[in-house]
Amino acid sequence: MDLWFRTISDAARETFMTLIRGISPSDPILLLGLVEAPLSQLDPDLRALFGYSLQNRVELTSPSAVSIV
């Protein structure tokens, strides 16, 4: 999602953000985003799509060599 967000036009990005912000907080939706970068390196607008609560985020890391064996 981070690559997509960086490569779309500004108009497309603004349209997407406007549509997402227009969803009521009580509407049950799932916005699943997969990114390659750590959350700290994401565009602030993209990070804001997933809410301010850390309960709404799950960070998965690559397995270590020890955990693969």
N, C-alpha and C positions, 0 to 999 in steps of 0.2 A: 504494500500500500504506500510505503514511503516513496518508492520510485515512481509509481503512478501519480502521486500527489505533486511531485516535482516536475513531471513532464507534461501534465495537462495545461491548457491555456489558463490565464488568469480568469477569464470569463467563465470557463467550465468550473474552475475551483470555487469561485464565488457563488455560482448557481448551486453547486453541490452543498456548500456550507449553508446557504440560505434554506435549502430544502431540509437539511438535517436539523438546523436550529428551529425550524417550524414545527417539528414533532413535539407533541405535548409530553412532558416528563412522565405522565402517568400511562402513556401508550406503551404496551409491551412489545418492544422490538429488540432484535439482536443485530448489532453492527460488529461483524467479525473482521478484524484487520490483521494481516500478517505483515510484519516488517523485518528487515534484515539488521537494522541498527538498534542500539540500545535506546530506551525511551528518552534518556537525557539528550540524545542527539537528534530527536525528531523535531520537525517544524512545530512551533507552538500551536498553530491553528489545527494541525493534524492531531496533536496530542489532546487538544481540547475536545475533539469529537468523542472521546472515550470517557468524558466526565472527569470530575475532580477527585472523586473517591478512588482510592487504591483498591477498594473491594471490586471495582469493575474491571480490573486488569489482571492478567495472568502472564507472567514472563517465563518463557521456556528457554533454557540454555542448551547448548550442545552437550551431549554426554561426554564425560572424560574417558580416557583410555581404561581407567580402572573400573568404571561402571559398566563398560561394554563387555568385559570378560566375564 
